[in-house]
Amino acid sequence: MPKMKTKSSVKGRFKLTGTGKVLRNVSGKQHGMVKRSNSFIRMQRGTTVMSDADSKVVKKMMPYGYTGR
């Protein structure tokens, strides 16, 4: 049985925590910061934990628990 391949796009976008949850970047910060309020920009910093339903899809794309970035 050959190895399962990890989706290359998933490697750079998501990260697994030690307990198996999926971390993702917060949406809405790629462009258009001029029209966003300062409070919105502060709230969108860093990463957040994905919902369980979405994380199941992502975990199938990283079958061996890829944890690097």
Backbone as JSON Lines, residues from 0, in Angstrom:
{"i":0,"aa":"M","n":[0.85,-1.18,0.0],"ca":[0.0,0.0,0.0],"c":[0.89,1.24,0.0]}
{"i":1,"aa":"P","n":[0.72,2.15,-0.97],"ca":[1.56,3.34,-1.0],"c":[1.16,4.34,0.08]}
{"i":2,"aa":"K","n":[2.06,5.26,0.34],"ca":[1.77,6.29,1.33],"c":[0.67,7.22,0.82]}
{"i":3,"aa":"M","n":[-0.1,7.77,1.75],"ca":[-1.1,8.77,1.38],"c":[-0.41,10.11,1.26]}
{"i":4,"aa":"K","n":[-0.82,10.89,0.27],"ca":[-0.2,12.19,0.07],"c":[-0.93,13.27,0.84]}
{"i":5,"aa":"T","n":[-0.16,14.22,1.37],"ca":[-0.72,15.39,2.03],"c":[-0.97,16.45,0.98]}
{"i":6,"aa":"K","n":[-2.12,17.13,1.05],"ca":[-2.39,18.23,0.13],"c":[-1.41,19.36,0.42]}
{"i":7,"aa":"S","n":[-0.74,19.84,-0.61],"ca":[0.3,20.85,-0.42],"c":[-0.27,22.16,0.09]}
{"i":8,"aa":"S","n":[-1.5,22.5,-0.32],"ca":[-2.07,23.77,0.13],"c":[-2.38,23.73,1.63]}
{"i":9,"aa":"V","n":[-2.67,22.57,2.16],"ca":[-3.01,22.44,3.58],"c":[-1.79,22.63,4.45]}
{"i":10,"aa":"K","n":[-0.62,22.26,3.95],"ca":[0.6,22.35,4.74],"c":[0.88,23.78,5.19]}
{"i":11,"aa":"G","n":[0.61,24.75,4.34],"ca":[0.92,26.13,4.68],"c":[-0.19,26.88,5.38]}
{"i":12,"aa":"R","n":[-1.4,26.35,5.33],"ca":[-2.54,27.1,5.85],"c":[-3.02,26.66,7.22]}
{"i":13,"aa":"F","n":[-2.77,25.41,7.58],"ca":[-3.3,24.88,8.82],"c":[-2.2,24.23,9.64]}
{"i":14,"aa":"K","n":[-2.47,24.12,10.95],"ca":[-1.52,23.51,11.86],"c":[-2.3,22.74,12.91]}
{"i":15,"aa":"L","n":[-1.79,21.6,13.32],"ca":[-2.46,20.8,14.34],"c":[-1.91,21.13,15.72]}
{"i":16,"aa":"T","n":[-2.79,21.2,16.72],"ca":[-2.35,21.38,18.09],"c":[-2.0,20.02,18.68]}
{"i":17,"aa":"G","n":[-1.5,20.02,19.88],"ca":[-1.14,18.77,20.53],"c":[-2.34,17.89,20.81]}
{"i":18,"aa":"T","n":[-3.51,18.49,21.0],"ca":[-4.71,17.7,21.27],"c":[-5.47,17.32,20.01]}
{"i":19,"aa":"G","n":[-4.95,17.71,18.83],"ca":[-5.56,17.31,17.57],"c":[-6.51,18.32,16.98]}
{"i":20,"aa":"K","n":[-6.6,19.51,17.56],"ca":[-7.45,20.54,16.97],"c":[-6.69,21.23,15.84]}
{"i":21,"aa":"V","n":[-7.43,21.86,14.94],"ca":[-6.83,22.49,13.77],"c":[-6.82,24.0,13.97]}
{"i":22,"aa":"L","n":[-5.65,24.62,13.82],"ca":[-5.51,26.07,13.89],"c":[-5.53,26.64,12.49]}
{"i":23,"aa":"R","n":[-6.17,27.79,12.34],"ca":[-6.22,28.47,11.05],"c":[-6.03,29.96,11.27]}
{"i":24,"aa":"N","n":[-5.65,30.67,10.2],"ca":[-5.55,32.12,10.27],"c":[-6.95,32.72,10.32]}
{"i":25,"aa":"V","n":[-7.08,33.88,10.92],"ca":[-8.37,34.55,10.99],"c":[-8.65,35.22,9.65]}
{"i":26,"aa":"S","n":[-9.88,35.12,9.18],"ca":[-10.22,35.63,7.85],"c":[-10.43,37.14,7.88]}
{"i":27,"aa":"G","n":[-10.3,37.75,6.7],"ca":[-10.61,39.16,6.56],"c":[-9.44,40.1,6.73]}
{"i":28,"aa":"K","n":[-8.19,39.59,6.67],"ca":[-7.04,40.47,6.91],"c":[-6.05,40.47,5.76]}
{"i":29,"aa":"Q","n":[-6.44,40.03,4.6],"ca":[-5.48,39.97,3.5],"c":[-5.33,41.33,2.81]}
{"i":30,"aa":"H","n":[-6.4,42.08,2.7],"ca":[-6.33,43.39,2.05],"c":[-7.51,44.22,2.53]}
{"i":31,"aa":"G","n":[-7.5,45.52,2.19],"ca":[-8.61,46.41,2.53],"c":[-8.6,46.86,3.98]}
{"i":32,"aa":"M","n":[-7.4,47.03,4.57],"ca":[-7.34,47.44,5.96],"c":[-7.73,48.91,6.16]}
{"i":33,"aa":"V","n":[-7.74,49.7,5.1],"ca":[-8.07,51.12,5.23],"c":[-9.52,51.28,5.66]}
{"i":34,"aa":"K","n":[-10.41,50.45,5.13],"ca":[-11.83,50.58,5.46],"c":[-12.22,49.81,6.72]}
{"i":35,"aa":"R","n":[-11.32,49.06,7.32],"ca":[-11.63,48.31,8.55],"c":[-11.36,49.2,9.77]}
{"i":36,"aa":"S","n":[-12.11,48.95,10.83],"ca":[-11.9,49.71,12.05],"c":[-10.7,49.14,12.8]}
{"i":37,"aa":"N","n":[-10.13,49.94,13.68],"ca":[-8.98,49.48,14.46],"c":[-9.35,48.33,15.37]}
{"i":38,"aa":"S","n":[-10.56,48.33,15.89],"ca":[-10.98,47.23,16.77],"c":[-11.11,45.93,15.98]}
{"i":39,"aa":"F","n":[-11.59,46.0,14.74],"ca":[-11.68,44.81,13.89],"c":[-10.29,44.24,13.63]}
{"i":40,"aa":"I","n":[-9.34,45.11,13.31],"ca":[-7.98,44.66,13.0],"c":[-7.35,44.0,14.23]}
{"i":41,"aa":"R","n":[-7.58,44.55,15.42],"ca":[-7.05,43.94,16.64],"c":[-7.66,42.57,16.88]}
{"i":42,"aa":"M","n":[-8.96,42.43,16.65],"ca":[-9.62,41.16,16.91],"c":[-9.2,40.06,15.93]}
{"i":43,"aa":"Q","n":[-8.72,40.46,14.75],"ca":[-8.37,39.49,13.73],"c":[-6.92,39.04,13.81]}
{"i":44,"aa":"R","n":[-6.19,39.42,14.82],"ca":[-4.78,39.02,14.95],"c":[-4.66,37.55,15.26]}
{"i":45,"aa":"G","n":[-3.54,36.96,14.84],"ca":[-3.2,35.61,15.28],"c":[-4.01,34.52,14.6]}
{"i":46,"aa":"T","n":[-4.2,33.42,15.32],"ca":[-4.9,32.26,14.79],"c":[-6.08,31.92,15.67]}
{"i":47,"aa":"T","n":[-6.94,31.04,15.14],"ca":[-8.11,30.58,15.89],"c":[-8.32,29.1,15.61]}
{"i":48,"aa":"V","n":[-9.09,28.45,16.46],"ca":[-9.36,27.02,16.31],"c":[-10.54,26.83,15.37]}
{"i":49,"aa":"M","n":[-10.41,25.89,14.45],"ca":[-11.49,25.61,13.5],"c":[-12.63,24.87,14.17]}
{"i":50,"aa":"S","n":[-13.82,24.97,13.57],"ca":[-14.96,24.21,14.06],"c":[-14.74,22.72,13.77]}
{"i":51,"aa":"D","n":[-15.45,21.87,14.51],"ca":[-15.26,20.43,14.37],"c":[-15.62,19.94,12.98]}
{"i":52,"aa":"A","n":[-16.69,20.48,12.41],"ca":[-17.14,20.03,11.09],"c":[-16.1,20.35,10.02]}
{"i":53,"aa":"D","n":[-15.54,21.55,10.07],"ca":[-14.54,21.94,9.08],"c":[-13.21,21.23,9.31]}
{"i":54,"aa":"S","n":[-12.88,20.99,10.57],"ca":[-11.59,20.36,10.85],"c":[-11.55,18.91,10.37]}
{"i":55,"aa":"K","n":[-12.69,18.23,10.31],"ca":[-12.71,16.87,9.78],"c":[-12.27,16.84,8.32]}
{"i":56,"aa":"V","n":[-12.71,17.84,7.56],"ca":[-12.33,17.92,6.14],"c":[-10.84,18.16,6.01]}
{"i":57,"aa":"V","n":[-10.3,19.05,6.83],"ca":[-8.88,19.39,6.74],"c":[-8.02,18.22,7.17]}
{"i":58,"aa":"K","n":[-8.45,17.5,8.2],"ca":[-7.65,16.37,8.68],"c":[-7.55,15.25,7.66]}
{"i":59,"aa":"K","n":[-8.56,15.1,6.8],"ca":[-8.47,14.11,5.73],"c":[-7.4,14.49,4.71]}
{"i":60,"aa":"M","n":[-7.16,15.79,4.55],"ca":[-6.16,16.26,3.59],"c":[-4.75,16.18,4.15]}
{"i":61,"aa":"M","n":[-4.6,16.06,5.49],"ca":[-3.29,15.86,6.09],"c":[-3.33,14.55,6.87]}
{"i":62,"aa":"P","n":[-3.25,13.41,6.17],"ca":[-3.55,12.12,6.78],"c":[-2.61,11.72,7.9]}
{"i":63,"aa":"Y","n":[-1.38,12.18,7.9],"ca":[-0.43,11.75,8.91],"c":[-0.21,12.8,9.98]}
{"i":64,"aa":"G","n":[-1.11,13.76,10.11],"ca":[-1.0,14.76,11.16],"c":[0.14,15.71,10.96]}
{"i":65,"aa":"Y","n":[0.26,16.31,9.79],"ca":[1.34,17.24,9.49],"c":[1.27,18.4,10.46]}
{"i":66,"aa":"T","n":[2.34,18.68,11.22],"ca":[2.31,19.73,12.23],"c":[3.25,20.89,11.9]}
{"i":67,"aa":"G","n":[4.06,20.78,10.88],"ca":[4.99,21.87,10.54],"c":[4.29,22.98,9.81]}
{"i":68,"aa":"R","n":[5.04,24.06,9.54],"ca":[4.46,25.17,8.77],"c":[5.33,25.5,7.62]}
